[in-house]
Amino acid sequence: MTTLPAEQTRYIKTLQRWGSTFALLGIVLCVAGYFADPARFFQSYLLGYIFWVNLSLGSLGVLMLHHMTSGKWGFAVQRYAEAGAKTIVLMAVLFIPVIAGMSGLYPWMNPARLAEAASRKLAYLNSSFFIGRALLYFVLWIGMSFLLARWSRRQDETRDARYTVLLRRVSAPGLIIYVLSTTFAATDWVMSLEPDWFSTIYGFLFVASQGLAAFALCVMMLKFFSRTDEVRQVAQPGVFLDLGNLILASVILWAYMSFSQLLIIWSGNLPEEISWYVRRLGLEWRMVALVLVVLHFLVPFLILLIRQSKRSSTVLWKLAAGIMVMRIVDVYWLVMPAFQPEHIVFHWLDFAAFAAIGGLWLLTFSRLLGNAGLVPAYDPRFAVLPETSPAAGATHG
């Protein structure tokens, strides 16, 4: 493990303490909840799992996008994206409870209860094929994340520019593999909760939301570590401006795909397609949808139109934190109506499972950050950015 400056180690240990606390508390509550209400435990677990695995996959997508575009913004957040992507190993292990609860989560596990339209999908929706596909997804994701992180570290150690070429060669086809595999994973793990319904946009909607969550994470981490000497040199207003623009583009893409799916399905008015929205636009769930329209799209969109807002790290990290909260709400809106089609029933297990998985994720993420410096040291694509001037520091602080 690389020996890091004391101040960086202090901040990383702070993240580790938060992760340990949430993980311990969440796991204890989840164990109690499993024995009290097994069915609700698996529903809550799936809800938390989908949010955190999306954050891991979004980090992988952002990392490959950075290696393909070579923007200064990517240089500043590369280590956070690498650490987030490598947490996919943890998420592969944490997928085991989803497999254990399959019979209660997925209606296609009980073919006799399926409608005729859904029963025709059983060649694809069966337990063996479901687990086999999941294994393939994780092998692909873990392989790409570890190659990218390993070659980046080797570049720091050897100062060999040839690793830049290797990083691009993996990222180019890797982005295609990422989009396709994420589309299939979203179909398997979330859309098949309601096997009578289907949408060709659904998987791409998850890709857009994963990127949005990962960009928000990068902004929050960059702001958190900007008080250290190493990160302060790259945490400049121009970098936050670029990240703000990327968040704006991701917000617009998420909104565009969400509206496009609604418009196409609602205008078609076919029973096998419209049922999904009927469940989510009932009286109670409609309010959640309205919250998403206002706080997940309209408010971030208007704030990010202002250039000065994107150059201010204080404004941007608060906005990123708000987007992260809305990502939780969005996942809740996507998953829980499959189990509660008419009424919203909050359960303490929802928070316990989210805390348990999130605590483990944050603990793993922070430990991975401690394996190298927070800024790539010898990447030939980037010159070391000069220290932020007092004036610039006042702007971005």
Backbone hydrogen bonds, N-H to C=O, Kabsch-Sander energy under -0.5 kcal/mol:
donor,donor_aa,acceptor,acceptor_aa,energy
2,T,371,N,-0.7
4,L,2,T,-0.7
9,T,5,P,-2.3
10,R,6,A,-2.1
11,Y,7,E,-1.8
12,I,8,Q,-2.4
13,K,9,T,-2.5
14,T,10,R,-1.5
15,L,11,Y,-1.8
16,Q,12,I,-2.1
17,R,13,K,-2.3
18,W,14,T,-2.1
19,G,15,L,-2.7
20,S,16,Q,-2.8
21,T,17,R,-2.4
22,F,18,W,-2.5
23,A,19,G,-2.6
24,L,20,S,-2.5
25,L,21,T,-2.3
26,G,22,F,-2.8
27,I,23,A,-2.7
28,V,24,L,-2.0
29,L,25,L,-2.0
30,C,26,G,-2.5
31,V,27,I,-2.4
32,A,28,V,-1.9
33,G,29,L,-2.8
34,Y,30,C,-2.5
35,F,31,V,-1.5
36,A,32,A,-1.6
37,D,33,G,-3.0
41,F,37,D,-2.2
42,F,38,P,-2.1
43,Q,39,A,-1.6
44,S,40,R,-2.7
45,Y,41,F,-2.7
46,L,42,F,-2.3
47,L,43,Q,-1.9
48,G,44,S,-2.3
49,Y,45,Y,-2.8
50,I,46,L,-2.5
51,F,47,L,-1.5
52,W,48,G,-2.0
53,V,49,Y,-2.8
54,N,50,I,-1.7
55,L,51,F,-1.4
56,S,52,W,-1.8
57,L,53,V,-2.5
58,G,54,N,-2.6
59,S,55,L,-1.7
60,L,56,S,-1.6
61,G,57,L,-2.3
62,V,58,G,-2.6
63,L,59,S,-2.3
64,M,60,L,-2.1
65,L,61,G,-2.2
66,H,62,V,-2.3
67,H,63,L,-1.9
68,M,64,M,-1.5
69,T,65,L,-2.0
70,S,66,H,-3.1
74,G,71,G,-0.7
75,F,71,G,-1.2
76,A,72,K,-1.5
77,V,73,W,-1.2
78,Q,74,G,-1.1
81,A,77,V,-2.1
82,E,78,Q,-2.5
83,A,79,R,-2.3
84,G,80,Y,-2.5
85,A,81,A,-2.5
86,K,82,E,-2.1
87,T,83,A,-0.7
87,T,84,G,-0.7
88,I,85,A,-1.6
89,V,86,K,-1.3
91,M,87,T,-2.1
92,A,88,I,-2.0
93,V,89,V,-1.6
94,L,90,L,-2.6
95,F,92,A,-0.6
96,I,93,V,-1.6
99,I,95,F,-1.8
100,A,96,I,-2.4
101,G,97,P,-1.8
102,M,99,I,-1.3
104,G,101,G,-0.9
105,L,101,G,-1.5
106,Y,102,M,-2.5
109,M,106,Y,-1.9
110,N,107,P,-2.2
113,R,110,N,-2.2
114,L,111,P,-1.6
119,S,115,A,-2.3
120,R,116,E,-1.1
121,K,118,A,-1.9
122,L,119,S,-1.3
124,Y,121,K,-1.4
125,L,121,K,-2.9
126,N,124,Y,-1.3
130,F,126,N,-2.6
131,I,127,S,-2.5
132,G,128,S,-2.4
133,R,129,F,-2.5
134,A,130,F,-2.0
135,L,131,I,-2.3
136,L,132,G,-2.0
137,Y,133,R,-2.7
138,F,134,A,-2.4
139,V,135,L,-2.2
140,L,136,L,-2.3
141,W,137,Y,-2.8
142,I,138,F,-2.8
143,G,139,V,-2.2
144,M,140,L,-2.2
145,S,141,W,-2.5
146,F,142,I,-2.4
147,L,143,G,-2.0
148,L,144,M,-2.3
149,A,145,S,-2.0
150,R,146,F,-2.6
151,W,147,L,-2.6
152,S,148,L,-1.6
153,R,149,A,-2.1
154,R,150,R,-2.5
155,Q,151,W,-1.9
156,D,152,S,-1.6
157,E,153,R,-2.0
158,T,154,R,-2.8
159,R,155,Q,-2.2
161,A,159,R,-0.6
163,Y,160,D,-1.4
164,T,161,A,-1.2
165,V,161,A,-0.8
166,L,162,R,-1.7
167,L,163,Y,-2.5
168,R,164,T,-1.8
169,R,165,V,-2.4
170,V,166,L,-1.9
171,S,167,L,-1.9
172,A,168,R,-2.4
174,G,170,V,-1.8
175,L,171,S,-2.3
176,I,172,A,-0.8
177,I,173,P,-2.6
178,Y,174,G,-3.0
179,V,175,L,-2.3
180,L,176,I,-2.4
181,S,177,I,-2.9
182,T,178,Y,-2.4
183,T,179,V,-1.9
184,F,180,L,-2.1
185,A,181,S,-2.5
186,A,182,T,-2.7
187,T,183,T,-1.8
188,D,184,F,-2.6
189,W,185,A,-3.1
190,V,186,A,-1.8
191,M,186,A,-2.3
192,S,187,T,-1.6
193,L,190,V,-1.8
194,E,191,M,-1.7
197,W,194,E,-2.1
205,L,201,I,-1.9
206,F,202,Y,-1.4
207,V,203,G,-1.7
208,A,204,F,-2.3
209,S,205,L,-2.1
210,Q,206,F,-2.5
211,G,207,V,-2.1
212,L,208,A,-2.0
213,A,209,S,-2.3
214,A,210,Q,-2.3
215,F,211,G,-2.4
216,A,212,L,-2.1
217,L,213,A,-2.3
218,C,214,A,-2.4
219,V,215,F,-2.1
220,M,216,A,-2.2
221,M,217,L,-2.6
222,L,218,C,-2.6
223,K,219,V,-2.3
224,F,220,M,-2.2
225,F,221,M,-2.5
226,S,222,L,-0.6
226,S,223,K,-0.6
227,R,224,F,-0.5
228,T,225,F,-2.1
232,R,228,T,-2.2
233,Q,229,D,-0.9
233,Q,230,E,-0.5
234,V,231,V,-1.3
235,A,231,V,-2.1
236,Q,234,V,-2.3
239,V,236,Q,-0.7
240,F,236,Q,-2.0
241,L,237,P,-2.3
242,D,238,G,-2.0
243,L,239,V,-2.4
244,G,240,F,-2.6
245,N,241,L,-2.2
246,L,242,D,-2.1
247,I,243,L,-2.4
248,L,244,G,-2.4
249,A,245,N,-2.5
250,S,246,L,-2.2
251,V,247,I,-2.7
252,I,248,L,-2.4
253,L,249,A,-2.4
254,W,250,S,-2.7
255,A,251,V,-2.4
256,Y,252,I,-2.8
257,M,253,L,-2.5
258,S,254,W,-2.3
259,F,255,A,-2.7
260,S,256,Y,-2.5
261,Q,257,M,-2.3
262,L,258,S,-2.0
263,L,259,F,-3.1
264,I,260,S,-2.5
265,I,261,Q,-2.2
266,W,262,L,-2.8
267,S,263,L,-2.0
268,G,264,I,-1.5
269,N,265,I,-1.8
270,L,265,I,-0.5
273,E,270,L,-1.6
274,I,270,L,-3.1
275,S,271,P,-1.1
276,W,273,E,-0.8
278,V,274,I,-2.1
279,R,275,S,-1.9
280,R,276,W,-1.2
281,L,277,Y,-1.4
282,G,279,R,-0.7
286,R,282,G,-2.4
287,M,283,L,-0.6
287,M,284,E,-0.8
288,V,284,E,-0.9
289,A,285,W,-2.0
290,L,286,R,-2.2
291,V,287,M,-2.1
292,L,288,V,-2.1
293,V,289,A,-2.1
294,V,290,L,-2.2
295,L,291,V,-3.1
296,H,291,V,-0.5
296,H,292,L,-1.7
297,F,292,L,-0.8
298,L,293,V,-2.4
299,V,294,V,-3.0
301,F,297,F,-2.6
302,L,298,L,-2.4
303,I,299,V,-2.3
304,L,300,P,-2.7
305,L,301,F,-0.7
306,I,303,I,-1.4
307,R,305,L,-0.6
309,S,306,I,-0.6
310,K,306,I,-1.2
311,R,307,R,-1.4
312,S,308,Q,-1.0
313,S,311,R,-0.7
313,S,396,H,-0.9
316,L,312,S,-2.4
317,W,313,S,-2.5
318,K,314,T,-1.4
319,L,315,V,-2.2
320,A,316,L,-2.7
321,A,317,W,-2.2
322,G,318,K,-2.1
323,I,319,L,-2.4
324,M,320,A,-2.1
325,V,321,A,-1.8
326,M,322,G,-2.2
327,R,323,I,-2.0
328,I,324,M,-1.4
329,V,325,V,-1.9
330,D,326,M,-2.6
331,V,327,R,-2.3
332,Y,328,I,-2.2
333,W,329,V,-2.2
334,L,330,D,-1.8
335,V,331,V,-2.4
336,M,332,Y,-1.8
338,A,335,V,-1.5
339,F,336,M,-1.8
340,Q,336,M,-2.5
345,V,343,H,-0.6
346,F,344,I,-0.5
350,D,347,H,-1.7
351,F,347,H,-0.8
352,A,348,W,-2.1
353,A,349,L,-2.9
354,F,350,D,-1.6
355,A,351,F,-2.4
356,A,352,A,-2.6
357,I,353,A,-2.5
358,G,354,F,-2.4
359,G,355,A,-2.7
360,L,356,A,-1.9
361,W,357,I,-2.4
362,L,358,G,-2.9
363,L,359,G,-2.4
364,T,360,L,-2.4
365,F,361,W,-2.9
366,S,362,L,-2.6
367,R,363,L,-1.8
368,L,364,T,-2.2
369,L,365,F,-1.7
370,G,366,S,-1.0
371,N,368,L,-1.5
372,A,369,L,-1.0
382,F,379,D,-1.6
393,G,389,S,-3.2
394,A,390,P,-2.1
395,T,391,A,-1.5
396,H,392,A,-2.9
397,G,393,G,-1.7
